[in-house]
């Protein structure tokens, strides 16, 4: 599925001589974009139509502009805007697309008499969910719905799931039952991917395998509850729409209302959305989908890359495929590396991105000693770029998971560099990190009431009222943690109370074992683990954060210094700036790769390019997941406009060791970084800065022939 179709064979080419001045609005497009925008022809009755069209829009090739011009061209050619259905994935994208279309059409029609601003209005432009909502209300009586049904947002859905969970007694199980958000995530993935519940659990949530029947009962009652209250969640909007158009009568009525259906970001559609499109336009006439299979990275949201890969072959004759390969974002050296990376993918639409920007050096592959050296290198490079005139906000640091930036964030705070983080909370603001720090803060200062309340409420059954009684008891015991043993906790807390009292008494003791105060952090983590599992989802990511915290603690000689420097001075100053960019003139961007999709920066740094991160260790079991990880790295690389650096630490320190310990493992080079890829990049090693290195440089001309002396020994 491979080679780009020859440009001469793509689409219908409008005869500009027969339509003088009619296609001037397409002149700004390159040849491939113009062919995509003008694809189609007039029939014998002078009605403009087109067969199924797939536009493969590579990264930075002007996808949005091309799609907007395509819609505008349809209107200019006489298609009624009310008979155009334009589907996007975000409300902002729909609004931006509509605004662009209106602007293009106005320019194209400004010389024509009778053209009015309302002639290019797009009443059926919106997200899948918003269009579904409108259609379901019109056909509510056919679906057994009240036209005034309510729509639940994700928070409402999770709360309703929790109510049902409690009514079924699942919140009082002796063993850990999934929390409401996890239950909702399993439900959503199952219905959107149209897979059996058992398969969803086995593939994505294996730790929930013992609860399959209970989850099935939960979802039955959840669905019943929604029906009783005439409420639909986000997933229901698509499911009801799919069931509506599954009936030929309604599919014909709704599909017949639209001459053209256009879908943006088609690589991100799930199976339900693809079935809706196929039901509306089974012959593909008037269907245009735009996307890039190389940027399909949302399988965890049930997105199906097969939708775009199989699109041409589901029609007879097969859909036309047009490739957009001219990149307007990156320099050619960056594209050479990105092309080399994605070329290794087995199943794809083969394309070769090219740019007219040939200036600029090759991307860099930087090996560093460890995580600390990685953070130090990035900060130095960011500041060096800033000195050359590049703003902080024109630079981005990307990473696989939110916890991967923990050390860098602390270094940025220490160096007073403001930043904004997308795709996860800032490290010191994450709830589980704050929980651990609160335990140590309370042990450090028993009068710290804020920390005390946070810690006490970690215990099951310990609400605000009981937490206040407990703190009063501690105050009555002269703030000695031994007095907690005499406090009578709620019955649901009783089983956990002795271990908690032992922990706080131990942490408040002035005596430390030979491992230093860091052993207290290890002890606290062991106590916290069952509460972490009970209170939060995404356990693996949160555990990785706490491992980072434990490694970072080795830098500080005392617990007091650790807590003070981490929580008082730097975060309160830099954290405010990071939270609101308007408080600082400039700020660095930190982002997960998933959150960076669709964005671009002059300089991009990609952290931890090693096996276990790219690809993720959780994706190595299936070839299709490995391929998605390759696409994820490709998305990261194609965010860069001028400079790109892939950073690979050599060593990863082992947690839970002595403060002065140096146990570590060596990271394996990412399997995606092949010799062919390295040939397109500059490679170098960046060691740690040695502030005293200048004092050790020899200025003497004396030479010592050590080689001869070594030979003489034998």
Order of alpha helices (4+ residues) and beta strands (2+ residues): alpha-beta-beta-beta-alpha-beta-alpha-beta-alpha-alpha-beta-alpha-alpha-alpha-alpha-beta-alpha-alpha-beta-alpha-beta-alpha-beta-alpha-beta-alpha-beta-alpha-beta-alpha-alpha-alpha-alpha-alpha-alpha-alpha-alpha-beta-alpha-beta-alpha-beta-beta-beta-alpha-beta-alpha
